[in-house]
Amino acid sequence: MPLPLQDELRLLKRKEQNRAAQRAFRERKEKHVKDLEDKVAELEMKNQRTESENENLRDLLSRLQEENVQLK
């Protein structure tokens, strides 16, 4: 037995609401993943700069220690 027209319309409206909610969820999830990927890239660049700076500071320390030994 077919559903009354009003019930069919209510069911169609509910299905559309579900699709819209799923679409919104996927969009929020994709934005969150993109934000996390951007944050990872930013932190990787910052880490690379820090490693480079640490290497430069180690070199400077080594040279200053050698100079200090020579001056004694």
PQR file of N, CA, C, O and H, with PARSE charges and radii, in Angstrom:
ATOM      1  N   MET A   1       0.844  -1.183   0.000 -0.4000 1.5000
ATOM      2  CA  MET A   1       0.000   0.000   0.000 -0.0000 2.0000
ATOM      3  C   MET A   1       0.889   1.246   0.000  0.5500 1.7000
ATOM      4  O   MET A   1       1.745   1.367   0.877 -0.5500 1.4000
ATOM      5  N   PRO A   2       0.728   2.153  -0.922 -0.5600 1.5000
ATOM      6  CA  PRO A   2       1.566   3.351  -1.016  0.2800 2.0000
ATOM      7  C   PRO A   2       1.330   4.295   0.165  0.5500 1.7000
ATOM      8  O   PRO A   2       0.259   4.330   0.772 -0.5500 1.4000
ATOM      9  N   LEU A   3       2.393   5.060   0.457 -0.4000 1.5000
ATOM     10  CA  LEU A   3       2.302   6.045   1.527 -0.0000 2.0000
ATOM     11  C   LEU A   3       1.428   7.210   1.078  0.5500 1.7000
ATOM     12  O   LEU A   3       1.384   7.542  -0.106 -0.5500 1.4000
ATOM     13  H   LEU A   3       3.263   5.031  -0.037  0.4000 1.0000
ATOM     14  N   PRO A   4       0.734   7.830   2.031 -0.5600 1.5000
ATOM     15  CA  PRO A   4      -0.007   9.052   1.686  0.2800 2.0000
ATOM     16  C   PRO A   4       0.975  10.133   1.236  0.5500 1.7000
ATOM     17  O   PRO A   4       2.137  10.129   1.644 -0.5500 1.4000
ATOM     18  N   LEU A   5       0.521  11.032   0.421 -0.4000 1.5000
ATOM     19  CA  LEU A   5       1.360  12.081  -0.156 -0.0000 2.0000
ATOM     20  C   LEU A   5       2.093  12.884   0.924  0.5500 1.7000
ATOM     21  O   LEU A   5       3.274  13.191   0.765 -0.5500 1.4000
ATOM     22  H   LEU A   5      -0.422  11.035   0.090  0.4000 1.0000
ATOM     23  N   GLN A   6       1.413  13.224   2.006 -0.4000 1.5000
ATOM     24  CA  GLN A   6       2.028  14.004   3.072 -0.0000 2.0000
ATOM     25  C   GLN A   6       3.188  13.231   3.695  0.5500 1.7000
ATOM     26  O   GLN A   6       4.228  13.820   3.990 -0.5500 1.4000
ATOM     27  H   GLN A   6       0.453  12.975   2.135  0.4000 1.0000
ATOM     28  N   ASP A   7       3.029  11.917   3.901 -0.4000 1.5000
ATOM     29  CA  ASP A   7       4.101  11.092   4.462 -0.0000 2.0000
ATOM     30  C   ASP A   7       5.281  10.993   3.494  0.5500 1.7000
ATOM     31  O   ASP A   7       6.441  11.021   3.905 -0.5500 1.4000
ATOM     32  H   ASP A   7       2.184  11.438   3.661  0.4000 1.0000
ATOM     33  N   GLU A   8       4.964  10.877   2.206 -0.4000 1.5000
ATOM     34  CA  GLU A   8       6.031  10.831   1.195 -0.0000 2.0000
ATOM     35  C   GLU A   8       6.834  12.114   1.195  0.5500 1.7000
ATOM     36  O   GLU A   8       8.063  12.080   1.133 -0.5500 1.4000
ATOM     37  H   GLU A   8       4.022  10.854   1.873  0.4000 1.0000
ATOM     38  N   LEU A   9       6.145  13.254   1.265 -0.4000 1.5000
ATOM     39  CA  LEU A   9       6.824  14.546   1.278 -0.0000 2.0000
ATOM     40  C   LEU A   9       7.692  14.678   2.528  0.5500 1.7000
ATOM     41  O   LEU A   9       8.819  15.169   2.452 -0.5500 1.4000
ATOM     42  H   LEU A   9       5.146  13.282   1.315  0.4000 1.0000
ATOM     43  N   ARG A  10       7.172  14.243   3.678 -0.4000 1.5000
ATOM     44  CA  ARG A  10       7.937  14.302   4.920 -0.0000 2.0000
ATOM     45  C   ARG A  10       9.180  13.417   4.826  0.5500 1.7000
ATOM     46  O   ARG A  10      10.254  13.802   5.289 -0.5500 1.4000
ATOM     47  H   ARG A  10       6.257  13.844   3.739  0.4000 1.0000
ATOM     48  N   LEU A  11       9.036  12.233   4.229 -0.4000 1.5000
ATOM     49  CA  LEU A  11      10.163  11.310   4.059 -0.0000 2.0000
ATOM     50  C   LEU A  11      11.211  11.907   3.109  0.5500 1.7000
ATOM     51  O   LEU A  11      12.411  11.826   3.373 -0.5500 1.4000
ATOM     52  H   LEU A  11       8.164  11.920   3.854  0.4000 1.0000
ATOM     53  N   LEU A  12      10.753  12.501   2.011 -0.4000 1.5000
ATOM     54  CA  LEU A  12      11.684  13.134   1.074 -0.0000 2.0000
ATOM     55  C   LEU A  12      12.422  14.300   1.730  0.5500 1.7000
ATOM     56  O   LEU A  12      13.622  14.480   1.524 -0.5500 1.4000
ATOM     57  H   LEU A  12       9.779  12.566   1.797  0.4000 1.0000
ATOM     58  N   LYS A  13      11.692  15.089   2.521 -0.4000 1.5000
ATOM     59  CA  LYS A  13      12.319  16.219   3.208 -0.0000 2.0000
ATOM     60  C   LYS A  13      13.372  15.718   4.196  0.5500 1.7000
ATOM     61  O   LYS A  13      14.456  16.292   4.301 -0.5500 1.4000
ATOM     62  H   LYS A  13      10.717  14.943   2.687  0.4000 1.0000
ATOM     63  N   ARG A  14      13.052  14.661   4.909 -0.4000 1.5000
ATOM     64  CA  ARG A  14      14.001  14.101   5.880 -0.0000 2.0000
ATOM     65  C   ARG A  14      15.243  13.561   5.180  0.5500 1.7000
ATOM     66  O   ARG A  14      16.360  13.755   5.660 -0.5500 1.4000
ATOM     67  H   ARG A  14      12.171  14.194   4.824  0.4000 1.0000
ATOM     68  N   LYS A  15      15.052  12.876   4.035 -0.4000 1.5000
ATOM     69  CA  LYS A  15      16.202  12.357   3.282 -0.0000 2.0000
ATOM     70  C   LYS A  15      17.092  13.499   2.811  0.5500 1.7000
ATOM     71  O   LYS A  15      18.317  13.394   2.866 -0.5500 1.4000
ATOM     72  H   LYS A  15      14.145  12.718   3.645  0.4000 1.0000
ATOM     73  N   GLU A  16      16.489  14.582   2.354 -0.4000 1.5000
ATOM     74  CA  GLU A  16      17.264  15.736   1.899 -0.0000 2.0000
ATOM     75  C   GLU A  16      18.010  16.367   3.073  0.5500 1.7000
ATOM     76  O   GLU A  16      19.160  16.783   2.928 -0.5500 1.4000
ATOM     77  H   GLU A  16      15.494  14.667   2.310  0.4000 1.0000
ATOM     78  N   GLN A  17      17.361  16.439   4.230 -0.4000 1.5000
ATOM     79  CA  GLN A  17      18.042  16.969   5.419 -0.0000 2.0000
ATOM     80  C   GLN A  17      19.244  16.095   5.774  0.5500 1.7000
ATOM     81  O   GLN A  17      20.309  16.610   6.113 -0.5500 1.4000
ATOM     82  H   GLN A  17      16.427  16.101   4.348  0.4000 1.0000
ATOM     83  N   ASN A  18      19.076  14.789   5.697 -0.4000 1.5000
ATOM     84  CA  ASN A  18      20.185  13.870   5.989 -0.0000 2.0000
ATOM     85  C   ASN A  18      21.333  14.065   5.009  0.5500 1.7000
ATOM     86  O   ASN A  18      22.499  14.091   5.404 -0.5500 1.4000
ATOM     87  H   ASN A  18      18.210  14.370   5.421  0.4000 1.0000
ATOM     88  N   ARG A  19      20.999  14.201   3.728 -0.4000 1.5000
ATOM     89  CA  ARG A  19      22.047  14.432   2.726 -0.0000 2.0000
ATOM     90  C   ARG A  19      22.778  15.737   2.992  0.5500 1.7000
ATOM     91  O   ARG A  19      24.003  15.800   2.883 -0.5500 1.4000
ATOM     92  H   ARG A  19      20.052  14.180   3.406  0.4000 1.0000
ATOM     93  N   ALA A  20      22.029  16.783   3.343 -0.4000 1.5000
ATOM     94  CA  ALA A  20      22.648  18.081   3.630 -0.0000 2.0000
ATOM     95  C   ALA A  20      23.539  17.983   4.866  0.5500 1.7000
ATOM     96  O   ALA A  20      24.629  18.555   4.892 -0.5500 1.4000
ATOM     97  H   ALA A  20      21.034  16.731   3.432  0.4000 1.0000
ATOM     98  N   ALA A  21      23.086  17.271   5.880 -0.4000 1.5000
ATOM     99  CA  ALA A  21      23.883  17.120   7.099 -0.0000 2.0000
ATOM    100  C   ALA A  21      25.157  16.328   6.806  0.5500 1.7000
ATOM    101  O   ALA A  21      26.228  16.664   7.311 -0.5500 1.4000
ATOM    102  H   ALA A  21      22.200  16.807   5.859  0.4000 1.0000
ATOM    103  N   GLN A  22      25.044  15.290   6.000 -0.4000 1.5000
ATOM    104  CA  GLN A  22      26.230  14.495   5.636 -0.0000 2.0000
ATOM    105  C   GLN A  22      27.218  15.329   4.827  0.5500 1.7000
ATOM    106  O   GLN A  22      28.427  15.257   5.044 -0.5500 1.4000
ATOM    107  H   GLN A  22      24.174  15.016   5.589  0.4000 1.0000
ATOM    108  N   ARG A  23      26.695  16.114   3.900 -0.4000 1.5000
ATOM    109  CA  ARG A  23      27.546  16.980   3.078 -0.0000 2.0000
ATOM    110  C   ARG A  23      28.274  17.998   3.966  0.5500 1.7000
ATOM    111  O   ARG A  23      29.474  18.225   3.808 -0.5500 1.4000
ATOM    112  H   ARG A  23      25.712  16.172   3.724  0.4000 1.0000
ATOM    113  N   ALA A  24      27.537  18.604   4.897 -0.4000 1.5000
ATOM    114  CA  ALA A  24      28.144  19.592   5.803 -0.0000 2.0000
ATOM    115  C   ALA A  24      29.216  18.925   6.660  0.5500 1.7000
ATOM    116  O   ALA A  24      30.274  19.509   6.893 -0.5500 1.4000
ATOM    117  H   ALA A  24      26.563  18.420   5.025  0.4000 1.0000
ATOM    118  N   PHE A  25      28.951  17.705   7.129 -0.4000 1.5000
ATOM    119  CA  PHE A  25      29.934  16.982   7.930 -0.0000 2.0000
ATOM    120  C   PHE A  25      31.194  16.718   7.117  0.5500 1.7000
ATOM    121  O   PHE A  25      32.305  16.933   7.602 -0.5500 1.4000
ATOM    122  H   PHE A  25      28.092  17.231   6.940  0.4000 1.0000
ATOM    123  N   ARG A  26      31.024  16.252   5.879 -0.4000 1.5000
ATOM    124  CA  ARG A  26      32.188  15.984   5.023 -0.0000 2.0000
ATOM    125  C   ARG A  26      32.990  17.259   4.781  0.5500 1.7000
ATOM    126  O   ARG A  26      34.221  17.235   4.803 -0.5500 1.4000
ATOM    127  H   ARG A  26      30.122  16.077   5.486  0.4000 1.0000
ATOM    128  N   GLU A  27      32.298  18.366   4.553 -0.4000 1.5000
ATOM    129  CA  GLU A  27      32.994  19.634   4.313 -0.0000 2.0000
ATOM    130  C   GLU A  27      33.768  20.078   5.558  0.5500 1.7000
ATOM    131  O   GLU A  27      34.901  20.548   5.450 -0.5500 1.4000
ATOM    132  H   GLU A  27      31.299  18.386   4.535  0.4000 1.0000
ATOM    133  N   ARG A  28      33.156  19.931   6.740 -0.4000 1.5000
ATOM    134  CA  ARG A  28      33.864  20.291   7.978 -0.0000 2.0000
ATOM    135  C   ARG A  28      35.071  19.385   8.187  0.5500 1.7000
ATOM    136  O   ARG A  28      36.139  19.838   8.599 -0.5500 1.4000
ATOM    137  H   ARG A  28      32.236  19.549   6.827  0.4000 1.0000
ATOM    138  N   LYS A  29      34.887  18.100   7.897 -0.4000 1.5000
ATOM    139  CA  LYS A  29      35.983  17.142   8.061 -0.0000 2.0000
ATOM    140  C   LYS A  29      37.130  17.480   7.105  0.5500 1.7000
ATOM    141  O   LYS A  29      38.293  17.478   7.508 -0.5500 1.4000
ATOM    142  H   LYS A  29      34.019  17.732   7.562  0.4000 1.0000
ATOM    143  N   GLU A  30      36.807  17.770   5.842 -0.4000 1.5000
ATOM    144  CA  GLU A  30      37.834  18.126   4.856 -0.0000 2.0000
ATOM    145  C   GLU A  30      38.569  19.401   5.274  0.5500 1.7000
ATOM    146  O   GLU A  30      39.788  19.490   5.124 -0.5500 1.4000
ATOM    147  H   GLU A  30      35.863  17.772   5.514  0.4000 1.0000
ATOM    148  N   LYS A  31      37.835  20.388   5.797 -0.4000 1.5000
ATOM    149  CA  LYS A  31      38.473  21.630   6.249 -0.0000 2.0000
ATOM    150  C   LYS A  31      39.398  21.341   7.428  0.5500 1.7000
ATOM    151  O   LYS A  31      40.507  21.872   7.494 -0.5500 1.4000
ATOM    152  H   LYS A  31      36.845  20.316   5.919  0.4000 1.0000
ATOM    153  N   HIS A  32      38.951  20.508   8.346 -0.4000 1.5000
ATOM    154  CA  HIS A  32      39.776  20.166   9.504 -0.0000 2.0000
ATOM    155  C   HIS A  32      41.062  19.463   9.065  0.5500 1.7000
ATOM    156  O   HIS A  32      42.145  19.778   9.559 -0.5500 1.4000
ATOM    157  H   HIS A  32      38.051  20.076   8.293  0.4000 1.0000
ATOM    158  N   VAL A  33      40.941  18.516   8.141 -0.4000 1.5000
ATOM    159  CA  VAL A  33      42.120  17.799   7.631 -0.0000 2.0000
ATOM    160  C   VAL A  33      43.062  18.778   6.942  0.5500 1.7000
ATOM    161  O   VAL A  33      44.276  18.712   7.138 -0.5500 1.4000
ATOM    162  H   VAL A  33      40.061  18.260   7.740  0.4000 1.0000
ATOM    163  N   LYS A  34      42.513  19.690   6.134 -0.4000 1.5000
ATOM    164  CA  LYS A  34      43.335  20.685   5.441 -0.0000 2.0000
ATOM    165  C   LYS A  34      44.049  21.585   6.451  0.5500 1.7000
ATOM    166  O   LYS A  34      45.231  21.887   6.290 -0.5500 1.4000
ATOM    167  H   LYS A  34      41.527  19.744   5.974  0.4000 1.0000
ATOM    168  N   ASP A  35      43.333  22.009   7.486 -0.4000 1.5000
ATOM    169  CA  ASP A  35      43.951  22.836   8.524 -0.0000 2.0000
ATOM    170  C   ASP A  35      45.095  22.090   9.201  0.5500 1.7000
ATOM    171  O   ASP A  35      46.147  22.670   9.466 -0.5500 1.4000
ATOM    172  H   ASP A  35      42.372  21.764   7.617  0.4000 1.0000
ATOM    173  N   LEU A  36      44.889  20.795   9.482 -0.4000 1.5000
ATOM    174  CA  LEU A  36      45.939  19.994  10.113 -0.0000 2.0000
ATOM    175  C   LEU A  36      47.134  19.827   9.180  0.5500 1.7000
ATOM    176  O   LEU A  36      48.280  19.893   9.624 -0.5500 1.4000
ATOM    177  H   LEU A  36      44.034  20.323   9.266  0.4000 1.0000
ATOM    178  N   GLU A  37      46.877  19.613   7.896 -0.4000 1.5000
ATOM    179  CA  GLU A  37      47.975  19.487   6.928 -0.0000 2.0000
ATOM    180  C   GLU A  37      48.775  20.782   6.847  0.5500 1.7000
ATOM    181  O   GLU A  37      50.003  20.755   6.771 -0.5500 1.4000
ATOM    182  H   GLU A  37      45.946  19.559   7.535  0.4000 1.0000
ATOM    183  N   ASP A  38      48.073  21.920   6.862 -0.4000 1.5000
ATOM    184  CA  ASP A  38      48.754  23.216   6.847 -0.0000 2.0000
ATOM    185  C   ASP A  38      49.612  23.393   8.098  0.5500 1.7000
ATOM    186  O   ASP A  38      50.738  23.884   8.027 -0.5500 1.4000
ATOM    187  H   ASP A  38      47.075  21.942   6.923  0.4000 1.0000
ATOM    188  N   LYS A  39      49.066  22.987   9.241 -0.4000 1.5000
ATOM    189  CA  LYS A  39      49.800  23.101  10.506 -0.0000 2.0000
ATOM    190  C   LYS A  39      51.047  22.218  10.480  0.5500 1.7000
ATOM    191  O   LYS A  39      52.109  22.638  10.938 -0.5500 1.4000
ATOM    192  H   LYS A  39      48.151  22.587   9.299  0.4000 1.0000
ATOM    193  N   VAL A  40      50.927  20.997   9.948 -0.4000 1.5000
ATOM    194  CA  VAL A  40      52.082  20.094   9.849 -0.0000 2.0000
ATOM    195  C   VAL A  40      53.158  20.724   8.970  0.5500 1.7000
ATOM    196  O   VAL A  40      54.335  20.714   9.329 -0.5500 1.4000
ATOM    197  H   VAL A  40      50.064  20.656   9.576  0.4000 1.0000
ATOM    198  N   ALA A  41      52.764  21.268   7.829 -0.4000 1.5000
ATOM    199  CA  ALA A  41      53.734  21.892   6.926 -0.0000 2.0000
ATOM    200  C   ALA A  41      54.430  23.064   7.622  0.5500 1.7000
ATOM    201  O   ALA A  41      55.643  23.239   7.499 -0.5500 1.4000
ATOM    202  H   ALA A  41      51.807  21.276   7.537  0.4000 1.0000
ATOM    203  N   GLU A  42      53.656  23.856   8.345 -0.4000 1.5000
ATOM    204  CA  GLU A  42      54.224  25.002   9.066 -0.0000 2.0000
ATOM    205  C   GLU A  42      55.226  24.524  10.132  0.5500 1.7000
ATOM    206  O   GLU A  42      56.313  25.085  10.264 -0.5500 1.4000
ATOM    207  H   GLU A  42      52.671  23.714   8.445  0.4000 1.0000
ATOM    208  N   LEU A  43      54.853  23.497  10.880 -0.4000 1.5000
ATOM    209  CA  LEU A  43      55.742  22.983  11.923 -0.0000 2.0000
ATOM    210  C   LEU A  43      56.984  22.331  11.338  0.5500 1.7000
ATOM    211  O   LEU A  43      58.064  22.426  11.922 -0.5500 1.4000
ATOM    212  H   LEU A  43      53.970  23.041  10.773  0.4000 1.0000
ATOM    213  N   GLU A  44      56.848  21.668  10.187 -0.4000 1.5000
ATOM    214  CA  GLU A  44      58.023  21.075   9.538 -0.0000 2.0000
ATOM    215  C   GLU A  44      59.003  22.151   9.100  0.5500 1.7000
ATOM    216  O   GLU A  44      60.212  21.989   9.262 -0.5500 1.4000
ATOM    217  H   GLU A  44      55.971  21.592   9.712  0.4000 1.0000
ATOM    218  N   MET A  45      58.495  23.254   8.545 -0.4000 1.5000
ATOM    219  CA  MET A  45      59.376  24.357   8.143 -0.0000 2.0000
ATOM    220  C   MET A  45      60.053  24.970   9.368  0.5500 1.7000
ATOM    221  O   MET A  45      61.249  25.264   9.346 -0.5500 1.4000
ATOM    222  H   MET A  45      57.512  23.386   8.413  0.4000 1.0000
ATOM    223  N   LYS A  46      59.278  25.159  10.433 -0.4000 1.5000
ATOM    224  CA  LYS A  46      59.841  25.729  11.657 -0.0000 2.0000
ATOM    225  C   LYS A  46      60.914  24.799  12.221  0.5500 1.7000
ATOM    226  O   LYS A  46      61.962  25.262  12.672 -0.5500 1.4000
ATOM    227  H   LYS A  46      58.307  24.921  10.451  0.4000 1.0000
ATOM    228  N   ASN A  47      60.662  23.512  12.196 -0.4000 1.5000
ATOM    229  CA  ASN A  47      61.631  22.534  12.682 -0.0000 2.0000
ATOM    230  C   ASN A  47      62.915  22.574  11.840  0.5500 1.7000
ATOM    231  O   ASN A  47      64.021  22.505  12.375 -0.5500 1.4000
ATOM    232  H   ASN A  47      59.811  23.136  11.829  0.4000 1.0000
ATOM    233  N   GLN A  48      62.751  22.687  10.524 -0.4000 1.5000
ATOM    234  CA  GLN A  48      63.917  22.755   9.636 -0.0000 2.0000
ATOM    235  C   GLN A  48      64.753  24.004   9.936  0.5500 1.7000
ATOM    236  O   GLN A  48      65.981  23.940   9.979 -0.5500 1.4000
ATOM    237  H   GLN A  48      61.852  22.743  10.089  0.4000 1.0000
ATOM    238  N   ARG A  49      64.081  25.133  10.142 -0.4000 1.5000
ATOM    239  CA  ARG A  49      64.804  26.374  10.482 -0.0000 2.0000
ATOM    240  C   ARG A  49      65.529  26.217  11.818  0.5500 1.7000
ATOM    241  O   ARG A  49      66.672  26.650  11.960 -0.5500 1.4000
ATOM    242  H   ARG A  49      63.083  25.186  10.108  0.4000 1.0000
ATOM    243  N   THR A  50      64.878  25.610  12.779 -0.4000 1.5000
ATOM    244  CA  THR A  50      65.478  25.419  14.101 -0.0000 2.0000
ATOM    245  C   THR A  50      66.691  24.497  14.017  0.5500 1.7000
ATOM    246  O   THR A  50      67.721  24.761  14.637 -0.5500 1.4000
ATOM    247  H   THR A  50      63.949  25.258  12.663  0.4000 1.0000
ATOM    248  N   GLU A  51      66.567  23.421  13.255 -0.4000 1.5000
ATOM    249  CA  GLU A  51      67.706  22.510  13.092 -0.0000 2.0000
ATOM    250  C   GLU A  51      68.886  23.222  12.445  0.5500 1.7000
ATOM    251  O   GLU A  51      70.032  23.031  12.852 -0.5500 1.4000
ATOM    252  H   GLU A  51      65.730  23.206  12.751  0.4000 1.0000
ATOM    253  N   SER A  52      68.606  24.040  11.443 -0.4000 1.5000
ATOM    254  CA  SER A  52      69.664  24.795  10.774 -0.0000 2.0000
ATOM    255  C   SER A  52      70.322  25.774  11.745  0.5500 1.7000
ATOM    256  O   SER A  52      71.547  25.895  11.785 -0.5500 1.4000
ATOM    257  H   SER A  52      67.675  24.195  11.112  0.4000 1.0000
ATOM    258  N   GLU A  53      69.500  26.468  12.522 -0.4000 1.5000
ATOM    259  CA  GLU A  53      70.034  27.417  13.500 -0.0000 2.0000
ATOM    260  C   GLU A  53      70.881  26.682  14.544  0.5500 1.7000
ATOM    261  O   GLU A  53      71.945  27.166  14.931 -0.5500 1.4000
ATOM    262  H   GLU A  53      68.505  26.371  12.489  0.4000 1.0000
ATOM    263  N   ASN A  54      70.419  25.529  14.994 -0.4000 1.5000
ATOM    264  CA  ASN A  54      71.188  24.749  15.974 -0.0000 2.0000
ATOM    265  C   ASN A  54      72.542  24.327  15.396  0.5500 1.7000
ATOM    266  O   ASN A  54      73.560  24.372  16.085 -0.5500 1.4000
ATOM    267  H   ASN A  54      69.555  25.136  14.680  0.4000 1.0000
ATOM    268  N   GLU A  55      72.540  23.923  14.142 -0.4000 1.5000
ATOM    269  CA  GLU A  55      73.799  23.526  13.498 -0.0000 2.0000
ATOM    270  C   GLU A  55      74.762  24.713  13.441  0.5500 1.7000
ATOM    271  O   GLU A  55      75.949  24.571  13.732 -0.5500 1.4000
ATOM    272  H   GLU A  55      71.713  23.886  13.582  0.4000 1.0000
ATOM    273  N   ASN A  56      74.246  25.877  13.066 -0.4000 1.5000
ATOM    274  CA  ASN A  56      75.082  27.080  13.025 -0.0000 2.0000
ATOM    275  C   ASN A  56      75.632  27.421  14.406  0.5500 1.7000
ATOM    276  O   ASN A  56      76.796  27.797  14.543 -0.5500 1.4000
ATOM    277  H   ASN A  56      73.282  25.993  12.829  0.4000 1.0000
ATOM    278  N   LEU A  57      74.791  27.286  15.422 -0.4000 1.5000
ATOM    279  CA  LEU A  57      75.240  27.588  16.775 -0.0000 2.0000
ATOM    280  C   LEU A  57      76.285  26.583  17.260  0.5500 1.7000
ATOM    281  O   LEU A  57      77.221  26.959  17.966 -0.5500 1.4000
ATOM    282  H   LEU A  57      73.845  26.980  15.310  0.4000 1.0000
ATOM    283  N   ARG A  58      76.135  25.309  16.889 -0.4000 1.5000
ATOM    284  CA  ARG A  58      77.138  24.306  17.254 -0.0000 2.0000
ATOM    285  C   ARG A  58      78.479  24.618  16.590  0.5500 1.7000
ATOM    286  O   ARG A  58      79.537  24.492  17.207 -0.5500 1.4000
ATOM    287  H   ARG A  58      75.375  25.003  16.316  0.4000 1.0000
ATOM    288  N   ASP A  59      78.414  25.030  15.318 -0.4000 1.5000
ATOM    289  CA  ASP A  59      79.645  25.414  14.619 -0.0000 2.0000
ATOM    290  C   ASP A  59      80.313  26.606  15.304  0.5500 1.7000
ATOM    291  O   ASP A  59      81.527  26.617  15.512 -0.5500 1.4000
ATOM    292  H   ASP A  59      77.555  25.133  14.817  0.4000 1.0000
ATOM    293  N   LEU A  60      79.516  27.591  15.646 -0.4000 1.5000
ATOM    294  CA  LEU A  60      80.048  28.775  16.323 -0.0000 2.0000
ATOM    295  C   LEU A  60      80.662  28.387  17.668  0.5500 1.7000
ATOM    296  O   LEU A  60      81.754  28.842  18.009 -0.5500 1.4000
ATOM    297  H   LEU A  60      78.531  27.582  15.477  0.4000 1.0000
ATOM    298  N   LEU A  61      79.970  27.559  18.422 -0.4000 1.5000
ATOM    299  CA  LEU A  61      80.488  27.111  19.708 -0.0000 2.0000
ATOM    300  C   LEU A  61      81.825  26.399  19.538  0.5500 1.7000
ATOM    301  O   LEU A  61      82.766  26.633  20.296 -0.5500 1.4000
ATOM    302  H   LEU A  61      79.083  27.189  18.146  0.4000 1.0000
ATOM    303  N   SER A  62      81.898  25.538  18.546 -0.4000 1.5000
ATOM    304  CA  SER A  62      83.139  24.799  18.289 -0.0000 2.0000
ATOM    305  C   SER A  62      84.288  25.759  17.967  0.5500 1.7000
ATOM    306  O   SER A  62      85.390  25.613  18.496 -0.5500 1.4000
ATOM    307  H   SER A  62      81.133  25.347  17.930  0.4000 1.0000
ATOM    308  N   ARG A  63      84.029  26.735  17.104 -0.4000 1.5000
ATOM    309  CA  ARG A  63      85.068  27.705  16.739 -0.0000 2.0000
ATOM    310  C   ARG A  63      85.497  28.525  17.948  0.5500 1.7000
ATOM    311  O   ARG A  63      86.687  28.778  18.140 -0.5500 1.4000
ATOM    312  H   ARG A  63      83.134  26.854  16.674  0.4000 1.0000
ATOM    313  N   LEU A  64      84.528  28.943  18.766 -0.4000 1.5000
ATOM    314  CA  LEU A  64      84.867  29.742  19.939 -0.0000 2.0000
ATOM    315  C   LEU A  64      85.643  28.919  20.969  0.5500 1.7000
ATOM    316  O   LEU A  64      86.541  29.435  21.634 -0.5500 1.4000
ATOM    317  H   LEU A  64      83.562  28.737  18.609  0.4000 1.0000
ATOM    318  N   GLN A  65      85.297  27.660  21.095 -0.4000 1.5000
ATOM    319  CA  GLN A  65      86.050  26.793  22.012 -0.0000 2.0000
ATOM    320  C   GLN A  65      87.488  26.615  21.520  0.5500 1.7000
ATOM    321  O   GLN A  65      88.423  26.637  22.320 -0.5500 1.4000
ATOM    322  H   GLN A  65      84.568  27.240  20.555  0.4000 1.0000
ATOM    323  N   GLU A  66      87.668  26.439  20.213 -0.4000 1.5000
ATOM    324  CA  GLU A  66      89.016  26.321  19.644 -0.0000 2.0000
ATOM    325  C   GLU A  66      89.804  27.618  19.858  0.5500 1.7000
ATOM    326  O   GLU A  66      90.979  27.594  20.226 -0.5500 1.4000
ATOM    327  H   GLU A  66      86.909  26.421  19.563  0.4000 1.0000
ATOM    328  N   GLU A  67      89.147  28.721  19.626 -0.4000 1.5000
ATOM    329  CA  GLU A  67      89.799  30.015  19.821 -0.0000 2.0000
ATOM    330  C   GLU A  67      90.183  30.204  21.283  0.5500 1.7000
ATOM    331  O   GLU A  67      91.261  30.718  21.582 -0.5500 1.4000
ATOM    332  H   GLU A  67      88.193  28.740  19.327  0.4000 1.0000
ATOM    333  N   ASN A  68      89.320  29.796  22.179 -0.4000 1.5000
ATOM    334  CA  ASN A  68      89.574  29.898  23.618 -0.0000 2.0000
ATOM    335  C   ASN A  68      90.796  29.060  24.012  0.5500 1.7000
ATOM    336  O   ASN A  68      91.625  29.495  24.811 -0.5500 1.4000
ATOM    337  H   ASN A  68      88.445  29.378  21.935  0.4000 1.0000
ATOM    338  N   VAL A  69      90.893  27.861  23.446 -0.4000 1.5000
ATOM    339  CA  VAL A  69      92.036  26.986  23.741 -0.0000 2.0000
ATOM    340  C   VAL A  69      93.325  27.649  23.240  0.5500 1.7000
ATOM    341  O   VAL A  69      94.341  27.624  23.934 -0.5500 1.4000
ATOM    342  H   VAL A  69      90.219  27.508  22.797  0.4000 1.0000
ATOM    343  N   GLN A  70      93.288  28.234  22.053 -0.4000 1.5000
ATOM    344  CA  GLN A  70      94.473  28.887  21.486 -0.0000 2.0000
ATOM    345  C   GLN A  70      94.900  30.098  22.300  0.5500 1.7000
ATOM    346  O   GLN A  70      96.089  30.406  22.384 -0.5500 1.4000
ATOM    347  H   GLN A  70      92.462  28.254  21.490  0.4000 1.0000
ATOM    348  N   LEU A  71      93.955  30.770  22.886 -0.4000 1.5000
ATOM    349  CA  LEU A  71      94.258  31.989  23.654 -0.0000 2.0000
ATOM    350  C   LEU A  71      94.834  31.660  25.038  0.5500 1.7000
ATOM    351  O   LEU A  71      95.412  32.542  25.672 -0.5500 1.4000
ATOM    352  H   LEU A  71      92.989  30.520  22.818  0.4000 1.0000
ATOM    353  N   LYS A  72      94.697  30.446  25.515 -0.4000 1.5000
ATOM    354  CA  LYS A  72      95.199  30.084  26.851 -0.0000 2.0000
ATOM    355  C   LYS A  72      96.676  29.899  26.874  0.5500 1.7000
ATOM    356  O   LYS A  72      97.244  29.593  27.922 -0.5500 1.4000
ATOM    357  H   LYS A  72      94.227  29.730  24.999  0.4000 1.0000
TER
END
